[in-house]
Amino acid sequence: MKLQRQIELKMKISNFSLTRSNGKHCVWNHNIYKQARVVTSRTPSDSRVMKNIERDINQQLRLCAVRS
C-alpha cells in the first residue's frame, strides 16, 4: 500500500479530516478538537514517516486534553 494511502487511513482512524491540500503539504484537523492540527507532506518519501505522524497525532491530542 502506498504511503499516502496509509496516511489517509491513519488520519481517518484517528478522527482527522483533510482541511486543505495546497502546494506540498496536507493540513489535517481533528473532527472534535478543532485546534488539533497535523501537517503532512503530500509526497512522503521517508521510511519513518508513519512513526513521525503517529507521534504528531499523539502530541496534538495530548495538548488538547490538557487544555480542556
MDTraj code that builds the backbone (N, CA, C; nanometers):
import mdtraj as md
import numpy as np

residues = "MET LYS LEU GLN ARG GLN ILE GLU LEU LYS MET LYS ILE SER ASN PHE SER LEU THR ARG SER ASN GLY LYS HIS CYS VAL TRP ASN HIS ASN ILE TYR LYS GLN ALA ARG VAL VAL THR SER ARG THR PRO SER ASP SER ARG VAL MET LYS ASN ILE GLU ARG ASP ILE ASN GLN GLN LEU ARG LEU CYS ALA VAL ARG SER".split()
xyz = np.array([
    [0.0845, -0.1170, 0.0000],
    [0.0000, 0.0000, 0.0000],
    [0.0896, 0.1240, 0.0000],
    [0.0529, 0.2240, -0.0785],
    [0.1339, 0.3439, -0.0878],
    [0.1251, 0.4248, 0.0410],
    [0.2296, 0.5019, 0.0677],
    [0.2371, 0.5764, 0.1926],
    [0.1254, 0.6790, 0.2052],
    [0.0909, 0.7476, 0.0969],
    [-0.0153, 0.8478, 0.1059],
    [-0.1479, 0.7835, 0.1466],
    [-0.1767, 0.6667, 0.0945],
    [-0.2997, 0.5955, 0.1312],
    [-0.2942, 0.5514, 0.2782],
    [-0.1779, 0.5073, 0.3247],
    [-0.1627, 0.4700, 0.4655],
    [-0.1857, 0.5908, 0.5555],
    [-0.1354, 0.7068, 0.5138],
    [-0.1551, 0.8292, 0.5921],
    [-0.3034, 0.8631, 0.5985],
    [-0.3730, 0.8555, 0.4856],
    [-0.5159, 0.8847, 0.4837],
    [-0.5934, 0.7920, 0.5765],
    [-0.5604, 0.6631, 0.5758],
    [-0.6283, 0.5681, 0.6637],
    [-0.5990, 0.5966, 0.8108],
    [-0.4732, 0.6269, 0.8412],
    [-0.4342, 0.6574, 0.9792],
    [-0.5073, 0.7807, 1.0299],
    [-0.5192, 0.8810, 0.9456],
    [-0.5881, 1.0034, 0.9856],
    [-0.7380, 0.9790, 1.0043],
    [-0.7970, 0.8988, 0.9183],
    [-0.9388, 0.8683, 0.9309],
    [-0.9658, 0.7910, 1.0592],
    [-0.8797, 0.6953, 1.0911],
    [-0.8937, 0.6179, 1.2140],
    [-0.8776, 0.7076, 1.3365],
    [-0.7879, 0.8064, 1.3267],
    [-0.7608, 0.8975, 1.4386],
    [-0.8588, 1.0136, 1.4447],
    [-0.9614, 1.0113, 1.3588],
    [-1.0680, 1.1117, 1.3588],
    [-1.0187, 1.2483, 1.3105],
    [-0.9290, 1.2496, 1.2130],
    [-0.8824, 1.3725, 1.1495],
    [-0.9411, 1.3799, 1.0095],
    [-0.9685, 1.5007, 0.9633],
    [-1.0170, 1.5188, 0.8265],
    [-0.9281, 1.6195, 0.7554],
    [-0.9176, 1.6037, 0.6255],
    [-0.8325, 1.6904, 0.5450],
    [-0.8968, 1.8275, 0.5327],
    [-0.8261, 1.9292, 0.5831],
    [-0.8767, 2.0653, 0.5779],
    [-0.8388, 2.1325, 0.4478],
    [-0.7100, 2.1257, 0.4148],
    [-0.6664, 2.1826, 0.2887],
    [-0.5436, 2.1093, 0.2396],
    [-0.5221, 2.1185, 0.1120],
    [-0.4117, 2.0485, 0.0493],
    [-0.3582, 2.1375, -0.0622],
    [-0.2690, 2.2270, -0.0257],
    [-0.2156, 2.3183, -0.1255],
    [-0.0642, 2.3048, -0.1322],
    [-0.0108, 2.3096, -0.2505],
    [0.1335, 2.3026, -0.2641],
    [0.1887, 2.1666, -0.2290],
    [0.2760, 2.1636, -0.1312],
    [0.3477, 2.0409, -0.0987],
    [0.3039, 1.9766, 0.0322],
    [0.2000, 2.0310, 0.0969],
    [0.1589, 1.9796, 0.2272],
    [0.0090, 1.9568, 0.2338],
    [-0.0295, 1.8668, 0.3258],
    [-0.1702, 1.8423, 0.3577],
    [-0.1914, 1.8823, 0.5031],
    [-0.2975, 1.9565, 0.5300],
    [-0.3276, 2.0013, 0.6652],
    [-0.4511, 1.9253, 0.7125],
    [-0.4373, 1.8571, 0.8256],
    [-0.5443, 1.7743, 0.8815],
    [-0.5880, 1.8347, 1.0141],
    [-0.7191, 1.8515, 1.0337],
    [-0.7740, 1.8980, 1.1608],
    [-0.8571, 1.7870, 1.2229],
    [-0.8543, 1.7832, 1.3547],
    [-0.9327, 1.6834, 1.4280],
    [-1.0798, 1.7218, 1.4210],
    [-1.1674, 1.6233, 1.4127],
    [-1.3101, 1.6497, 1.3977],
    [-1.3755, 1.7004, 1.5255],
    [-1.3214, 1.6660, 1.6419],
    [-1.3788, 1.7100, 1.7686],
    [-1.2983, 1.8254, 1.8264],
    [-1.1675, 1.8080, 1.8403],
    [-1.0787, 1.9130, 1.8902],
    [-1.0310, 1.9939, 1.7709],
    [-1.0971, 2.1052, 1.7439],
    [-1.0666, 2.1827, 1.6228],
    [-0.9259, 2.2429, 1.6246],
    [-0.8685, 2.2643, 1.7429],
    [-0.7349, 2.3234, 1.7482],
    [-0.6238, 2.2209, 1.7265],
    [-0.6566, 2.0928, 1.7221],
    [-0.5565, 1.9889, 1.6954],
    [-0.5326, 1.9820, 1.5451],
    [-0.4104, 2.0128, 1.5034],
    [-0.3776, 2.0180, 1.3616],
    [-0.2470, 1.9430, 1.3366],
    [-0.2469, 1.8611, 1.2325],
    [-0.1277, 1.7866, 1.1914],
    [-0.1017, 1.8174, 1.0447],
    [0.0224, 1.8516, 1.0137],
    [0.0617, 1.8818, 0.8759],
    [0.1505, 1.7685, 0.8263],
    [0.1165, 1.7147, 0.7084],
    [0.1953, 1.6071, 0.6496],
    [0.2405, 1.6475, 0.5100],
    [0.3416, 1.5798, 0.4625],
    [0.3893, 1.6019, 0.3276],
    [0.2939, 1.5370, 0.2281],
    [0.2771, 1.6000, 0.1144],
    [0.1895, 1.5413, 0.0135],
    [0.2528, 1.4162, -0.0475],
    [0.3832, 1.4165, -0.0621],
    [0.4540, 1.3015, -0.1188],
    [0.5583, 1.2522, -0.0188],
    [0.5185, 1.1738, 0.0799],
    [0.6134, 1.1256, 0.1798],
    [0.7121, 1.0266, 0.1188],
    [0.8377, 1.0408, 0.1558],
    [0.9381, 0.9515, 0.0993],
    [1.0263, 0.8884, 0.2065],
    [1.0079, 0.9270, 0.3295],
    [1.0914, 0.8788, 0.4383],
    [1.0366, 0.7473, 0.4913],
    [1.1247, 0.6610, 0.5380],
    [1.0798, 0.5327, 0.5914],
    [1.0184, 0.5482, 0.7309],
    [1.0435, 0.6605, 0.7980],
    [0.9902, 0.6830, 0.9320],
    [0.8652, 0.7706, 0.9330],
    [0.8118, 0.7974, 0.8172],
    [0.7025, 0.8932, 0.8091],
    [0.5818, 0.8511, 0.8930],
    [0.5468, 0.7250, 0.8957],
    [0.4299, 0.6810, 0.9724],
    [0.4518, 0.6966, 1.1227],
    [0.5714, 0.6656, 1.1700],
    [0.6011, 0.6825, 1.3127],
    [0.5994, 0.8297, 1.3510],
    [0.6511, 0.9157, 1.2629],
    [0.6519, 1.0588, 1.2911],
    [0.5102, 1.1151, 1.2936],
    [0.4245, 1.0681, 1.2051],
    [0.2865, 1.1155, 1.2028],
    [0.2121, 1.0671, 1.3271],
    [0.2339, 0.9434, 1.3680],
    [0.1728, 0.8937, 1.4913],
    [0.2175, 0.9767, 1.6110],
    [0.3445, 1.0126, 1.6139],
    [0.3957, 1.0967, 1.7220],
    [0.3264, 1.2327, 1.7215],
    [0.3107, 1.2926, 1.6036],
    [0.2458, 1.4236, 1.5931],
    [0.0995, 1.4168, 1.6347],
    [0.0303, 1.3105, 1.5966],
    [-0.1101, 1.2935, 1.6359],
    [-0.1206, 1.2837, 1.7871],
    [-0.0368, 1.2014, 1.8471],
    [-0.0407, 1.1845, 1.9928],
    [-0.0075, 1.3147, 2.0650],
    [0.0884, 1.3902, 2.0134],
    [0.1242, 1.5191, 2.0733],
    [0.0073, 1.6154, 2.0698],
    [-0.0569, 1.6269, 1.9555],
    [-0.1683, 1.7207, 1.9413],
    [-0.2857, 1.6817, 2.0302],
    [-0.3177, 1.5542, 2.0361],
    [-0.4293, 1.5103, 2.1192],
    [-0.3987, 1.5281, 2.2675],
    [-0.2737, 1.5066, 2.3049],
    [-0.2336, 1.5271, 2.4442],
    [-0.2468, 1.6747, 2.4827],
    [-0.2041, 1.7646, 2.3927],
    [-0.2156, 1.9072, 2.4195],
    [-0.3617, 1.9508, 2.4330],
    [-0.4470, 1.8971, 2.3487],
    [-0.5886, 1.9321, 2.3554],
    [-0.6525, 1.8795, 2.4825],
    [-0.6110, 1.7638, 2.5284],
    [-0.6660, 1.7081, 2.6518],
    [-0.6253, 1.7920, 2.7722],
    [-0.5053, 1.8467, 2.7702],
    [-0.4583, 1.9312, 2.8801],
    [-0.5334, 2.0630, 2.8805],
    [-0.5603, 2.1193, 2.7621],
    [-0.6310, 2.2469, 2.7518],
    [-0.7765, 2.2369, 2.7953],
    [-0.8370, 2.1212, 2.7753],
    [-0.9807, 2.1061, 2.8067],
    [-1.0069, 2.0988, 2.9544],
])
top = md.Topology()
chain = top.add_chain()
for i, resn in enumerate(residues, 1):
    res = top.add_residue(resn, chain, resSeq=i)
    for name in ("N", "CA", "C"):
        top.add_atom(name, md.element.get_by_symbol(name[0]), res)
traj = md.Trajectory(xyz[None], top)
